[in-house]
Amino acid sequence: MSSGMETERASPRFADIDLWDPADILDCMIEAEFAAVGAVRAARLAIEQAARAMEERLAHRGRLIYAGAGTSGRLAVQDGAELVPTFGWPEERLLLLIAGGHEALSRSIEGAEDDVAQVVQFMDRHGVNSDDALVVVAASGTTPFAVEALREGKRRGALTIGIANNQDTPVLTESHCPIWLDTGSEVIAGSTRLKAGTAQKITLNALSSLLMIRLGKVHAGLMVDVRATNEKLLRRSERILNRLTGCNVSDAREALKLARGNLKIAALVLKGCERSEAERLLTESGQNLRKAFSNLPLRRNF
């Protein structure tokens, strides 16, 4: 496999794409998205290895950090931000770093991907260290901002996960856990918001979701650390408690109030525990609800 910049290569196949019928253009672009899925499947072992390494680093302490520039940075930051409401990941254990800062989430910031000084300032301010796990995403694998983030995080002892779409590039070769997504050239040359971006999104979804499952934030396929921050999520919490314990809506709501919104504690309360006992069981089980259920007194077991 060539180590060149495949994501920038113009394919002769699409040289006249602007003359094609719209239906043919769409067929071609959708076909490319299937190739993105295939690239992620080919990288599944690397994704698993990265998740296992992150689990070891983050099981009891440390922060999860995402970094990137442009489309890759926006995808990375989006994945990180969604872990808080979906899995109850603590906000104080999440750091999001995108070239150009908050403004770059909604518009392109000129020259931001070359501003490596921003990386050092961020790492200094937050005291990035060996307890942390850093996910760096860059389609090219050479973006100065992303490369500097990886190098600086690694220098400070953080576990580094590099996700890139070009082989043998610094984001991959210098990371502890490289994830190469072999998506090749784009229908529109260099437009990595297309299938390269799709492959990155799938990878980030898979990586973080696997990590959250391994950390006990999913039980029986349910989001048992979800935060009921709005009416929709409150309804979801009630449905989850119904699935886990067979309770009705009224009892689920009362249990959630008693548990101050902590769904795991509410589930144990509905199984007959006092709040203090539920907290103890969860602490002893490392916040793993399945283990906590298995440690219930026999009269409360399934």
C-alpha positions in Angstrom: 0.0 0.0 0.0 1.3 3.4 -0.9 2.3 5.7 1.9 1.3 8.8 -0.1 -1.5 11.2 0.7 -4.3 9.1 -0.6 -6.9 11.5 0.7 -5.6 14.2 -1.6 -5.3 12.1 -4.7 -7.6 13.0 -7.6 -9.1 9.8 -9.1 -9.4 9.7 -13.0 -12.8 8.0 -12.4 -14.3 11.3 -11.3 -12.6 13.6 -13.7 -15.9 14.4 -15.5 -18.2 14.1 -12.5 -19.5 17.6 -13.0 -21.0 16.4 -16.3 -22.7 13.4 -14.9 -26.4 13.0 -14.3 -27.3 13.9 -10.7 -28.6 10.4 -10.0 -25.2 8.9 -11.0 -23.4 11.4 -8.8 -25.5 10.4 -5.8 -25.0 6.7 -6.5 -21.3 7.2 -6.7 -21.1 9.2 -3.4 -23.3 6.7 -1.6 -21.2 3.9 -2.8 -18.2 5.7 -1.4 -19.9 5.8 2.0 -20.1 2.0 2.0 -16.3 1.9 1.4 -16.0 4.1 4.6 -17.8 1.4 6.6 -15.5 -1.2 5.1 -12.4 0.8 6.2 -13.7 0.9 9.8 -14.4 -2.8 9.8 -10.8 -3.5 8.6 -9.5 -1.4 11.6 -11.7 -3.1 14.2 -8.7 -4.9 15.9 -6.9 -1.5 16.3 -10.1 0.0 17.7 -10.5 -2.8 20.2 -6.9 -2.5 21.3 -7.3 1.3 21.8 -10.5 0.9 23.8 -8.8 -1.7 26.1 -5.8 0.6 26.7 -8.2 3.5 27.4 -10.2 1.4 29.8 -7.1 0.6 31.8 -6.1 4.3 32.0 -9.6 5.6 32.8 -11.2 3.0 35.0 -10.6 4.9 38.2 -9.2 8.3 37.3 -7.8 10.4 34.5 -9.5 12.4 31.8 -10.6 11.7 28.3 -9.3 14.3 25.9 -10.2 14.8 22.2 -8.2 17.0 19.8 -8.3 17.9 16.2 -8.7 20.6 13.6 -11.4 21.4 11.0 -13.8 18.6 10.1 -11.8 16.0 12.1 -11.8 18.3 15.1 -15.5 19.0 15.0 -16.2 15.2 14.8 -13.9 14.5 17.7 -15.4 17.3 19.9 -18.9 16.2 19.0 -18.2 12.6 20.1 -16.7 13.8 23.4 -19.5 16.2 24.2 -22.2 13.4 23.7 -20.6 11.2 26.3 -21.8 13.4 29.1 -25.6 13.1 28.6 -25.5 9.7 27.0 -23.3 7.8 29.5 -23.0 10.2 32.4 -19.3 10.7 31.8 -18.1 13.3 34.3 -17.7 16.7 32.8 -14.6 17.3 34.9 -13.0 14.3 33.3 -13.5 15.5 29.7 -11.4 18.0 27.8 -12.1 19.1 24.2 -9.5 20.8 22.1 -10.2 22.1 18.6 -7.9 24.3 16.5 -9.4 27.8 16.6 -11.3 27.3 19.8 -15.1 27.4 20.3 -15.7 29.5 17.2 -14.2 26.7 15.0 -17.2 24.5 15.8 -19.4 26.5 13.5 -17.1 28.1 11.0 -13.6 27.7 9.5 -10.9 29.7 11.3 -8.1 30.8 9.0 -4.7 29.3 9.8 -6.1 27.6 13.0 -4.6 24.2 12.1 -1.1 25.7 12.0 -1.4 27.3 15.5 0.6 24.8 17.5 1.1 27.3 20.4 -2.5 26.9 21.3 -1.9 23.2 22.1 0.9 23.9 24.6 -1.2 26.6 26.3 -4.1 24.2 26.6 -2.0 21.3 28.0 -0.3 23.7 30.5 -3.6 25.1 31.6 -5.3 21.8 32.2 -2.2 19.9 33.5 -2.4 17.0 31.1 -0.6 14.1 32.6 0.0 10.3 32.7 -3.5 9.6 34.0 -5.1 10.9 30.8 -6.1 9.4 27.5 -5.9 11.6 24.4 -7.7 10.9 21.1 -6.3 12.8 18.2 -8.1 12.8 14.8 -6.7 14.1 11.5 -7.7 12.8 8.1 -4.3 13.7 6.6 -2.4 12.5 9.6 0.0 15.5 9.2 -2.1 18.5 10.4 0.4 20.5 12.5 -2.1 21.2 15.3 -3.1 17.5 15.6 0.5 16.3 15.4 1.6 18.8 18.1 -1.3 17.8 20.3 -0.3 14.1 20.0 3.4 14.8 20.6 2.8 17.2 23.6 0.3 14.8 25.2 2.7 11.9 24.8 5.5 13.9 26.2 3.4 14.5 29.3 2.7 10.8 29.7 -0.8 10.6 28.4 -2.0 7.6 26.5 -2.3 8.6 22.8 -4.8 7.3 20.3 -4.2 8.5 16.7 -6.9 8.3 14.1 -6.0 9.1 10.5 -6.8 8.2 6.9 -3.3 8.2 5.4 -0.8 5.5 6.3 2.6 6.1 7.7 1.8 9.7 8.9 2.9 11.2 12.3 -0.6 10.9 13.9 -0.3 7.2 13.4 3.4 6.4 13.7 3.9 8.5 16.9 0.7 7.4 18.8 0.6 4.5 21.3 -2.6 3.2 19.6 -2.8 4.0 15.9 -6.1 3.5 14.0 -5.6 3.7 10.2 -8.8 4.2 8.2 -8.0 3.2 4.6 -10.6 5.2 2.8 -8.4 6.2 -0.2 -9.2 9.1 -2.5 -12.5 11.1 -2.3 -15.1 11.6 -5.0 -14.2 15.2 -4.7 -10.4 15.2 -4.3 -9.2 16.3 -0.9 -12.8 16.8 0.5 -12.2 14.6 3.6 -15.6 15.7 5.0 -16.9 12.9 2.8 -16.0 9.2 3.3 -12.9 10.0 5.4 -15.1 11.9 7.7 -17.8 9.2 7.7 -15.1 6.6 8.7 -13.9 8.9 11.5 -17.4 9.3 12.8 -18.1 5.6 12.8 -14.7 4.9 14.5 -15.3 7.5 17.2 -18.8 6.1 17.8 -17.4 2.6 18.1 -14.4 3.5 20.2 -16.1 5.6 22.8 -19.2 3.3 23.0 -17.0 0.2 23.5 -15.1 2.1 26.2 -18.3 3.1 28.0 -19.6 -0.5 27.9 -16.3 -1.7 29.3 -16.5 0.9 32.1 -19.9 -0.4 33.2 -22.0 2.4 31.8 -24.2 0.0 29.8 -26.2 -2.8 31.3 -28.4 -5.2 29.2 -28.0 -2.9 26.2 -29.3 0.1 28.2 -27.7 3.4 29.1 -27.8 3.0 32.8 -25.7 6.2 33.5 -27.9 8.4 31.3 -28.6 11.8 32.9 -32.2 12.9 33.0 -31.5 16.5 32.0 -34.8 16.9 30.1 -38.2 15.4 29.8 -37.2 13.0 27.0 -34.3 11.6 29.0 -36.5 11.4 32.1 -39.0 9.2 30.1 -36.0 7.1 28.9 -34.8 6.6 32.5 -38.3 5.5 33.5 -38.4 3.0 30.6 -35.0 1.6 31.5 -36.0 1.1 35.2 -39.2 -0.6 34.0 -37.1 -3.0 31.8 -34.6 -3.7 34.7 -37.1 -4.1 37.6 -40.6 -4.3 36.2 -41.7 -1.2 38.1 -44.4 1.2 37.0 -43.8 4.8 35.9 -44.8 6.2 39.3 -42.4 4.0 41.2 -39.7 4.7 38.7 -40.1 8.4 39.2 -40.1 8.2 43.0 -37.0 6.0 42.9 -35.2 8.5 40.7 -36.1 11.3 43.1 -34.7 9.4 46.0 -31.6 8.5 44.0 -31.2 12.2 43.0 -31.4 11.2 39.3 -28.8 8.3 39.6 -30.4 5.5 37.6 -28.2 2.8 39.0 -29.1 3.7 42.6 -32.7 3.9 41.6 -32.6 0.4 40.1 -31.2 -1.0 43.4 -33.7 0.9 45.5 -36.5 -0.6 43.4 -34.9 -4.0 44.2 -35.4 -3.3 47.9 -32.2 -1.5 48.9 -31.9 1.6 51.1 -30.1 4.4 49.3 -27.0 4.0 51.5 -26.9 0.2 50.8 -27.3 0.9 47.0 -24.4 3.3 47.1 -22.2 0.8 49.0 -23.0 -2.0 46.5 -22.2 0.2 43.6 -18.9 1.3 45.2 -17.9 -2.2 45.9 -18.8 -3.3 42.4 -16.8 -0.5 40.7 -20.1 1.2 39.6 -21.0 -2.0 37.6 -24.7 -2.5 37.9 -24.6 -6.2 36.8 -22.1 -6.9 39.6 -24.1 -4.9 42.1 -27.2 -6.9 41.2 -25.3 -10.2 41.7 -24.3 -9.0 45.2 -27.8 -8.3 46.3 -29.0 -10.5 49.2 -30.7 -13.7 48.0 -34.2 -12.4 48.8 -33.6 -9.6 46.2 -31.9 -11.5 43.5 -33.5 -12.1 40.1 
